[in-house]
Amino acid sequence: MNAAIRPFRIAVPDAVLTDLHERLARARWPEKEVVDDWSQGIPPSPMCGEVCDYWRTR
């Protein structure tokens, strides 16, 4: 096995990226939980929206 790092390229059609950007733009985020613990699941983080926006615009 060769452990050398080699660059590679990935080819994603523009139509696939356009579809992804459109779906990310339509993402709906849940409202803030009504409890202060994790009994309703993992609390949504403001970072979720930031990551989604990053994927959509950059």
mmCIF file of the N, C-alpha and C atoms, coordinates in Angstrom:
data_MODEL
# 
_entry.id   MODEL 
# 
loop_
_atom_site.group_PDB 
_atom_site.id 
_atom_site.type_symbol 
_atom_site.label_atom_id 
_atom_site.label_alt_id 
_atom_site.label_comp_id 
_atom_site.label_asym_id 
_atom_site.label_entity_id 
_atom_site.label_seq_id 
_atom_site.pdbx_PDB_ins_code 
_atom_site.Cartn_x 
_atom_site.Cartn_y 
_atom_site.Cartn_z 
_atom_site.occupancy 
_atom_site.B_iso_or_equiv 
_atom_site.pdbx_formal_charge 
_atom_site.auth_seq_id 
_atom_site.auth_comp_id 
_atom_site.auth_asym_id 
_atom_site.auth_atom_id 
_atom_site.pdbx_PDB_model_num 
ATOM 1   N N  . MET A 1 1  ? 0.840   -1.176 0.000   1.00 0.00 ? 1  MET A N  1 
ATOM 2   C CA . MET A 1 1  ? 0.000   0.000  0.000   1.00 0.00 ? 1  MET A CA 1 
ATOM 3   C C  . MET A 1 1  ? 0.891   1.247  0.000   1.00 0.00 ? 1  MET A C  1 
ATOM 4   N N  . ASN A 1 2  ? 0.549   2.206  -0.825  1.00 0.00 ? 2  ASN A N  1 
ATOM 5   C CA . ASN A 1 2  ? 1.278   3.461  -0.909  1.00 0.00 ? 2  ASN A CA 1 
ATOM 6   C C  . ASN A 1 2  ? 0.530   4.506  -0.077  1.00 0.00 ? 2  ASN A C  1 
ATOM 7   N N  . ALA A 1 3  ? 1.163   5.060  0.932   1.00 0.00 ? 3  ALA A N  1 
ATOM 8   C CA . ALA A 1 3  ? 0.525   6.024  1.822   1.00 0.00 ? 3  ALA A CA 1 
ATOM 9   C C  . ALA A 1 3  ? 0.718   7.467  1.370   1.00 0.00 ? 3  ALA A C  1 
ATOM 10  N N  . ALA A 1 4  ? 1.293   7.661  0.196   1.00 0.00 ? 4  ALA A N  1 
ATOM 11  C CA . ALA A 1 4  ? 1.529   9.025  -0.289  1.00 0.00 ? 4  ALA A CA 1 
ATOM 12  C C  . ALA A 1 4  ? 0.197   9.723  -0.568  1.00 0.00 ? 4  ALA A C  1 
ATOM 13  N N  . ILE A 1 5  ? 0.168   10.991 -0.259  1.00 0.00 ? 5  ILE A N  1 
ATOM 14  C CA . ILE A 1 5  ? -1.022  11.796 -0.540  1.00 0.00 ? 5  ILE A CA 1 
ATOM 15  C C  . ILE A 1 5  ? -0.976  12.217 -1.997  1.00 0.00 ? 5  ILE A C  1 
ATOM 16  N N  . ARG A 1 6  ? -2.046  11.926 -2.715  1.00 0.00 ? 6  ARG A N  1 
ATOM 17  C CA . ARG A 1 6  ? -2.123  12.283 -4.132  1.00 0.00 ? 6  ARG A CA 1 
ATOM 18  C C  . ARG A 1 6  ? -3.359  13.140 -4.360  1.00 0.00 ? 6  ARG A C  1 
ATOM 19  N N  . PRO A 1 7  ? -3.229  14.224 -5.105  1.00 0.00 ? 7  PRO A N  1 
ATOM 20  C CA . PRO A 1 7  ? -4.403  15.055 -5.401  1.00 0.00 ? 7  PRO A CA 1 
ATOM 21  C C  . PRO A 1 7  ? -5.388  14.290 -6.286  1.00 0.00 ? 7  PRO A C  1 
ATOM 22  N N  . PHE A 1 8  ? -6.645  14.643 -6.169  1.00 0.00 ? 8  PHE A N  1 
ATOM 23  C CA . PHE A 1 8  ? -7.660  14.050 -7.026  1.00 0.00 ? 8  PHE A CA 1 
ATOM 24  C C  . PHE A 1 8  ? -8.705  15.112 -7.344  1.00 0.00 ? 8  PHE A C  1 
ATOM 25  N N  . ARG A 1 9  ? -9.470  14.863 -8.363  1.00 0.00 ? 9  ARG A N  1 
ATOM 26  C CA . ARG A 1 9  ? -10.544 15.775 -8.768  1.00 0.00 ? 9  ARG A CA 1 
ATOM 27  C C  . ARG A 1 9  ? -11.861 15.027 -8.694  1.00 0.00 ? 9  ARG A C  1 
ATOM 28  N N  . ILE A 1 10 ? -12.885 15.774 -8.360  1.00 0.00 ? 10 ILE A N  1 
ATOM 29  C CA . ILE A 1 10 ? -14.227 15.222 -8.371  1.00 0.00 ? 10 ILE A CA 1 
ATOM 30  C C  . ILE A 1 10 ? -15.037 16.057 -9.355  1.00 0.00 ? 10 ILE A C  1 
ATOM 31  N N  . ALA A 1 11 ? -15.813 15.395 -10.166 1.00 0.00 ? 11 ALA A N  1 
ATOM 32  C CA . ALA A 1 11 ? -16.627 16.101 -11.163 1.00 0.00 ? 11 ALA A CA 1 
ATOM 33  C C  . ALA A 1 11 ? -18.101 15.938 -10.789 1.00 0.00 ? 11 ALA A C  1 
ATOM 34  N N  . VAL A 1 12 ? -18.722 17.056 -10.456 1.00 0.00 ? 12 VAL A N  1 
ATOM 35  C CA . VAL A 1 12 ? -20.145 17.062 -10.129 1.00 0.00 ? 12 VAL A CA 1 
ATOM 36  C C  . VAL A 1 12 ? -20.830 17.947 -11.154 1.00 0.00 ? 12 VAL A C  1 
ATOM 37  N N  . PRO A 1 13 ? -21.822 17.421 -11.853 1.00 0.00 ? 13 PRO A N  1 
ATOM 38  C CA . PRO A 1 13 ? -22.502 18.229 -12.869 1.00 0.00 ? 13 PRO A CA 1 
ATOM 39  C C  . PRO A 1 13 ? -23.123 19.493 -12.258 1.00 0.00 ? 13 PRO A C  1 
ATOM 40  N N  . ASP A 1 14 ? -23.113 20.566 -13.019 1.00 0.00 ? 14 ASP A N  1 
ATOM 41  C CA . ASP A 1 14 ? -23.692 21.831 -12.547 1.00 0.00 ? 14 ASP A CA 1 
ATOM 42  C C  . ASP A 1 14 ? -25.144 21.667 -12.144 1.00 0.00 ? 14 ASP A C  1 
ATOM 43  N N  . ALA A 1 15 ? -25.893 20.833 -12.842 1.00 0.00 ? 15 ALA A N  1 
ATOM 44  C CA . ALA A 1 15 ? -27.315 20.638 -12.519 1.00 0.00 ? 15 ALA A CA 1 
ATOM 45  C C  . ALA A 1 15 ? -27.479 20.056 -11.111 1.00 0.00 ? 15 ALA A C  1 
ATOM 46  N N  . VAL A 1 16 ? -26.571 19.174 -10.724 1.00 0.00 ? 16 VAL A N  1 
ATOM 47  C CA . VAL A 1 16 ? -26.628 18.577 -9.382  1.00 0.00 ? 16 VAL A CA 1 
ATOM 48  C C  . VAL A 1 16 ? -26.329 19.644 -8.327  1.00 0.00 ? 16 VAL A C  1 
ATOM 49  N N  . LEU A 1 17 ? -25.342 20.479 -8.580  1.00 0.00 ? 17 LEU A N  1 
ATOM 50  C CA . LEU A 1 17 ? -25.008 21.545 -7.631  1.00 0.00 ? 17 LEU A CA 1 
ATOM 51  C C  . LEU A 1 17 ? -26.128 22.578 -7.542  1.00 0.00 ? 17 LEU A C  1 
ATOM 52  N N  . THR A 1 18 ? -26.744 22.904 -8.661  1.00 0.00 ? 18 THR A N  1 
ATOM 53  C CA . THR A 1 18 ? -27.861 23.844 -8.661  1.00 0.00 ? 18 THR A CA 1 
ATOM 54  C C  . THR A 1 18 ? -29.014 23.291 -7.835  1.00 0.00 ? 18 THR A C  1 
ATOM 55  N N  . ASP A 1 19 ? -29.314 22.016 -8.021  1.00 0.00 ? 19 ASP A N  1 
ATOM 56  C CA . ASP A 1 19 ? -30.376 21.383 -7.248  1.00 0.00 ? 19 ASP A CA 1 
ATOM 57  C C  . ASP A 1 19 ? -30.058 21.422 -5.758  1.00 0.00 ? 19 ASP A C  1 
ATOM 58  N N  . LEU A 1 20 ? -28.818 21.116 -5.389  1.00 0.00 ? 20 LEU A N  1 
ATOM 59  C CA . LEU A 1 20 ? -28.419 21.155 -3.989  1.00 0.00 ? 20 LEU A CA 1 
ATOM 60  C C  . LEU A 1 20 ? -28.578 22.561 -3.418  1.00 0.00 ? 20 LEU A C  1 
ATOM 61  N N  . HIS A 1 21 ? -28.116 23.559 -4.140  1.00 0.00 ? 21 HIS A N  1 
ATOM 62  C CA . HIS A 1 21 ? -28.233 24.946 -3.666  1.00 0.00 ? 21 HIS A CA 1 
ATOM 63  C C  . HIS A 1 21 ? -29.694 25.341 -3.472  1.00 0.00 ? 21 HIS A C  1 
ATOM 64  N N  . GLU A 1 22 ? -30.554 24.940 -4.384  1.00 0.00 ? 22 GLU A N  1 
ATOM 65  C CA . GLU A 1 22 ? -31.977 25.266 -4.265  1.00 0.00 ? 22 GLU A CA 1 
ATOM 66  C C  . GLU A 1 22 ? -32.600 24.575 -3.057  1.00 0.00 ? 22 GLU A C  1 
ATOM 67  N N  . ARG A 1 23 ? -32.263 23.305 -2.838  1.00 0.00 ? 23 ARG A N  1 
ATOM 68  C CA . ARG A 1 23 ? -32.813 22.587 -1.681  1.00 0.00 ? 23 ARG A CA 1 
ATOM 69  C C  . ARG A 1 23 ? -32.302 23.169 -0.372  1.00 0.00 ? 23 ARG A C  1 
ATOM 70  N N  . LEU A 1 24 ? -31.029 23.556 -0.325  1.00 0.00 ? 24 LEU A N  1 
ATOM 71  C CA . LEU A 1 24 ? -30.498 24.182 0.885   1.00 0.00 ? 24 LEU A CA 1 
ATOM 72  C C  . LEU A 1 24 ? -31.178 25.517 1.156   1.00 0.00 ? 24 LEU A C  1 
ATOM 73  N N  . ALA A 1 25 ? -31.486 26.263 0.103   1.00 0.00 ? 25 ALA A N  1 
ATOM 74  C CA . ALA A 1 25 ? -32.166 27.557 0.264   1.00 0.00 ? 25 ALA A CA 1 
ATOM 75  C C  . ALA A 1 25 ? -33.567 27.370 0.842   1.00 0.00 ? 25 ALA A C  1 
ATOM 76  N N  . ARG A 1 26 ? -34.174 26.210 0.595   1.00 0.00 ? 26 ARG A N  1 
ATOM 77  C CA . ARG A 1 26 ? -35.531 25.947 1.092   1.00 0.00 ? 26 ARG A CA 1 
ATOM 78  C C  . ARG A 1 26 ? -35.545 25.253 2.451   1.00 0.00 ? 26 ARG A C  1 
ATOM 79  N N  . ALA A 1 27 ? -34.364 24.988 3.024   1.00 0.00 ? 27 ALA A N  1 
ATOM 80  C CA . ALA A 1 27 ? -34.296 24.276 4.305   1.00 0.00 ? 27 ALA A CA 1 
ATOM 81  C C  . ALA A 1 27 ? -35.061 25.052 5.370   1.00 0.00 ? 27 ALA A C  1 
ATOM 82  N N  . ARG A 1 28 ? -35.833 24.327 6.156   1.00 0.00 ? 28 ARG A N  1 
ATOM 83  C CA . ARG A 1 28 ? -36.579 24.938 7.261   1.00 0.00 ? 28 ARG A CA 1 
ATOM 84  C C  . ARG A 1 28 ? -35.993 24.421 8.562   1.00 0.00 ? 28 ARG A C  1 
ATOM 85  N N  . TRP A 1 29 ? -35.734 25.324 9.469   1.00 0.00 ? 29 TRP A N  1 
ATOM 86  C CA . TRP A 1 29 ? -35.124 24.960 10.734  1.00 0.00 ? 29 TRP A CA 1 
ATOM 87  C C  . TRP A 1 29 ? -36.196 24.945 11.818  1.00 0.00 ? 29 TRP A C  1 
ATOM 88  N N  . PRO A 1 30 ? -36.078 24.045 12.778  1.00 0.00 ? 30 PRO A N  1 
ATOM 89  C CA . PRO A 1 30 ? -37.088 23.960 13.834  1.00 0.00 ? 30 PRO A CA 1 
ATOM 90  C C  . PRO A 1 30 ? -37.056 25.182 14.742  1.00 0.00 ? 30 PRO A C  1 
ATOM 91  N N  . GLU A 1 31 ? -38.189 25.399 15.401  1.00 0.00 ? 31 GLU A N  1 
ATOM 92  C CA . GLU A 1 31 ? -38.264 26.471 16.394  1.00 0.00 ? 31 GLU A CA 1 
ATOM 93  C C  . GLU A 1 31 ? -37.425 26.077 17.611  1.00 0.00 ? 31 GLU A C  1 
ATOM 94  N N  . LYS A 1 32 ? -37.104 27.045 18.431  1.00 0.00 ? 32 LYS A N  1 
ATOM 95  C CA . LYS A 1 32 ? -36.358 26.764 19.662  1.00 0.00 ? 32 LYS A CA 1 
ATOM 96  C C  . LYS A 1 32 ? -37.189 25.830 20.536  1.00 0.00 ? 32 LYS A C  1 
ATOM 97  N N  . GLU A 1 33 ? -36.484 24.941 21.256  1.00 0.00 ? 33 GLU A N  1 
ATOM 98  C CA . GLU A 1 33 ? -37.157 23.998 22.133  1.00 0.00 ? 33 GLU A CA 1 
ATOM 99  C C  . GLU A 1 33 ? -37.874 24.743 23.260  1.00 0.00 ? 33 GLU A C  1 
ATOM 100 N N  . VAL A 1 34 ? -38.898 24.100 23.801  1.00 0.00 ? 34 VAL A N  1 
ATOM 101 C CA . VAL A 1 34 ? -39.627 24.712 24.922  1.00 0.00 ? 34 VAL A CA 1 
ATOM 102 C C  . VAL A 1 34 ? -39.070 24.258 26.262  1.00 0.00 ? 34 VAL A C  1 
ATOM 103 N N  . VAL A 1 35 ? -38.059 23.391 26.244  1.00 0.00 ? 35 VAL A N  1 
ATOM 104 C CA . VAL A 1 35 ? -37.408 22.936 27.476  1.00 0.00 ? 35 VAL A CA 1 
ATOM 105 C C  . VAL A 1 35 ? -35.924 23.254 27.386  1.00 0.00 ? 35 VAL A C  1 
ATOM 106 N N  . ASP A 1 36 ? -35.259 23.273 28.530  1.00 0.00 ? 36 ASP A N  1 
ATOM 107 C CA . ASP A 1 36 ? -33.834 23.598 28.557  1.00 0.00 ? 36 ASP A CA 1 
ATOM 108 C C  . ASP A 1 36 ? -32.932 22.367 28.581  1.00 0.00 ? 36 ASP A C  1 
ATOM 109 N N  . ASP A 1 37 ? -33.509 21.179 28.413  1.00 0.00 ? 37 ASP A N  1 
ATOM 110 C CA . ASP A 1 37 ? -32.693 19.971 28.419  1.00 0.00 ? 37 ASP A CA 1 
ATOM 111 C C  . ASP A 1 37 ? -32.798 19.290 27.050  1.00 0.00 ? 37 ASP A C  1 
ATOM 112 N N  . TRP A 1 38 ? -32.290 18.080 26.953  1.00 0.00 ? 38 TRP A N  1 
ATOM 113 C CA . TRP A 1 38 ? -32.285 17.366 25.681  1.00 0.00 ? 38 TRP A CA 1 
ATOM 114 C C  . TRP A 1 38 ? -33.463 16.403 25.549  1.00 0.00 ? 38 TRP A C  1 
ATOM 115 N N  . SER A 1 39 ? -34.495 16.581 26.348  1.00 0.00 ? 39 SER A N  1 
ATOM 116 C CA . SER A 1 39 ? -35.629 15.647 26.317  1.00 0.00 ? 39 SER A CA 1 
ATOM 117 C C  . SER A 1 39 ? -36.390 15.717 24.992  1.00 0.00 ? 39 SER A C  1 
ATOM 118 N N  . GLN A 1 40 ? -36.228 16.787 24.240  1.00 0.00 ? 40 GLN A N  1 
ATOM 119 C CA . GLN A 1 40 ? -36.873 16.903 22.924  1.00 0.00 ? 40 GLN A CA 1 
ATOM 120 C C  . GLN A 1 40 ? -35.885 16.640 21.797  1.00 0.00 ? 40 GLN A C  1 
ATOM 121 N N  . GLY A 1 41 ? -34.716 16.100 22.130  1.00 0.00 ? 41 GLY A N  1 
ATOM 122 C CA . GLY A 1 41 ? -33.708 15.810 21.114  1.00 0.00 ? 41 GLY A CA 1 
ATOM 123 C C  . GLY A 1 41 ? -32.552 16.789 21.203  1.00 0.00 ? 41 GLY A C  1 
ATOM 124 N N  . ILE A 1 42 ? -31.663 16.674 20.239  1.00 0.00 ? 42 ILE A N  1 
ATOM 125 C CA . ILE A 1 42 ? -30.493 17.548 20.206  1.00 0.00 ? 42 ILE A CA 1 
ATOM 126 C C  . ILE A 1 42 ? -30.935 18.969 19.899  1.00 0.00 ? 42 ILE A C  1 
ATOM 127 N N  . PRO A 1 43 ? -30.519 19.933 20.711  1.00 0.00 ? 43 PRO A N  1 
ATOM 128 C CA . PRO A 1 43 ? -30.918 21.320 20.446  1.00 0.00 ? 43 PRO A CA 1 
ATOM 129 C C  . PRO A 1 43 ? -30.342 21.804 19.108  1.00 0.00 ? 43 PRO A C  1 
ATOM 130 N N  . PRO A 1 44 ? -31.173 22.444 18.281  1.00 0.00 ? 44 PRO A N  1 
ATOM 131 C CA . PRO A 1 44 ? -30.626 23.002 17.037  1.00 0.00 ? 44 PRO A CA 1 
ATOM 132 C C  . PRO A 1 44 ? -29.682 24.153 17.375  1.00 0.00 ? 44 PRO A C  1 
ATOM 133 N N  . SER A 1 45 ? -28.624 24.228 16.646  1.00 0.00 ? 45 SER A N  1 
ATOM 134 C CA . SER A 1 45 ? -27.615 25.246 16.890  1.00 0.00 ? 45 SER A CA 1 
ATOM 135 C C  . SER A 1 45 ? -27.699 26.306 15.794  1.00 0.00 ? 45 SER A C  1 
ATOM 136 N N  . PRO A 1 46 ? -27.413 27.552 16.142  1.00 0.00 ? 46 PRO A N  1 
ATOM 137 C CA . PRO A 1 46 ? -27.331 28.565 15.085  1.00 0.00 ? 46 PRO A CA 1 
ATOM 138 C C  . PRO A 1 46 ? -26.313 28.170 14.025  1.00 0.00 ? 46 PRO A C  1 
ATOM 139 N N  . MET A 1 47 ? -25.348 27.350 14.424  1.00 0.00 ? 47 MET A N  1 
ATOM 140 C CA . MET A 1 47 ? -24.326 26.908 13.482  1.00 0.00 ? 47 MET A CA 1 
ATOM 141 C C  . MET A 1 47 ? -24.923 26.097 12.336  1.00 0.00 ? 47 MET A C  1 
ATOM 142 N N  . CYS A 1 48 ? -26.012 25.382 12.585  1.00 0.00 ? 48 CYS A N  1 
ATOM 143 C CA . CYS A 1 48 ? -26.642 24.585 11.522  1.00 0.00 ? 48 CYS A CA 1 
ATOM 144 C C  . CYS A 1 48 ? -27.002 25.472 10.337  1.00 0.00 ? 48 CYS A C  1 
ATOM 145 N N  . GLY A 1 49 ? -27.618 26.589 10.611  1.00 0.00 ? 49 GLY A N  1 
ATOM 146 C CA . GLY A 1 49 ? -27.971 27.516 9.546   1.00 0.00 ? 49 GLY A CA 1 
ATOM 147 C C  . GLY A 1 49 ? -26.753 28.112 8.877   1.00 0.00 ? 49 GLY A C  1 
ATOM 148 N N  . GLU A 1 50 ? -25.716 28.363 9.663   1.00 0.00 ? 50 GLU A N  1 
ATOM 149 C CA . GLU A 1 50 ? -24.482 28.916 9.109   1.00 0.00 ? 50 GLU A CA 1 
ATOM 150 C C  . GLU A 1 50 ? -23.803 27.921 8.181   1.00 0.00 ? 50 GLU A C  1 
ATOM 151 N N  . VAL A 1 51 ? -23.774 26.656 8.570   1.00 0.00 ? 51 VAL A N  1 
ATOM 152 C CA . VAL A 1 51 ? -23.165 25.622 7.733   1.00 0.00 ? 51 VAL A CA 1 
ATOM 153 C C  . VAL A 1 51 ? -23.979 25.461 6.451   1.00 0.00 ? 51 VAL A C  1 
ATOM 154 N N  . CYS A 1 52 ? -25.290 25.438 6.577   1.00 0.00 ? 52 CYS A N  1 
ATOM 155 C CA . CYS A 1 52 ? -26.157 25.322 5.401   1.00 0.00 ? 52 CYS A CA 1 
ATOM 156 C C  . CYS A 1 52 ? -25.915 26.495 4.453   1.00 0.00 ? 52 CYS A C  1 
ATOM 157 N N  . ASP A 1 53 ? -25.852 27.703 4.993   1.00 0.00 ? 53 ASP A N  1 
ATOM 158 C CA . ASP A 1 53 ? -25.611 28.873 4.156   1.00 0.00 ? 53 ASP A CA 1 
ATOM 159 C C  . ASP A 1 53 ? -24.241 28.799 3.483   1.00 0.00 ? 53 ASP A C  1 
ATOM 160 N N  . TYR A 1 54 ? -23.252 28.313 4.204   1.00 0.00 ? 54 TYR A N  1 
ATOM 161 C CA . TYR A 1 54 ? -21.904 28.166 3.625   1.00 0.00 ? 54 TYR A CA 1 
ATOM 162 C C  . TYR A 1 54 ? -21.937 27.200 2.437   1.00 0.00 ? 54 TYR A C  1 
ATOM 163 N N  . TRP A 1 55 ? -22.598 26.052 2.630   1.00 0.00 ? 55 TRP A N  1 
ATOM 164 C CA . TRP A 1 55 ? -22.678 25.064 1.542   1.00 0.00 ? 55 TRP A CA 1 
ATOM 165 C C  . TRP A 1 55 ? -23.439 25.634 0.341   1.00 0.00 ? 55 TRP A C  1 
ATOM 166 N N  . ARG A 1 56 ? -24.430 26.467 0.629   1.00 0.00 ? 56 ARG A N  1 
ATOM 167 C CA . ARG A 1 56 ? -25.271 26.994 -0.446  1.00 0.00 ? 56 ARG A CA 1 
ATOM 168 C C  . ARG A 1 56 ? -24.582 28.102 -1.231  1.00 0.00 ? 56 ARG A C  1 
ATOM 169 N N  . THR A 1 57 ? -23.761 28.907 -0.563  1.00 0.00 ? 57 THR A N  1 
ATOM 170 C CA . THR A 1 57 ? -23.233 30.114 -1.212  1.00 0.00 ? 57 THR A CA 1 
ATOM 171 C C  . THR A 1 57 ? -21.759 30.071 -1.548  1.00 0.00 ? 57 THR A C  1 
ATOM 172 N N  . ARG A 1 58 ? -21.033 29.070 -1.059  1.00 0.00 ? 58 ARG A N  1 
ATOM 173 C CA . ARG A 1 58 ? -19.591 29.047 -1.323  1.00 0.00 ? 58 ARG A CA 1 
ATOM 174 C C  . ARG A 1 58 ? -19.168 27.767 -1.967  1.00 0.00 ? 58 ARG A C  1 
# 
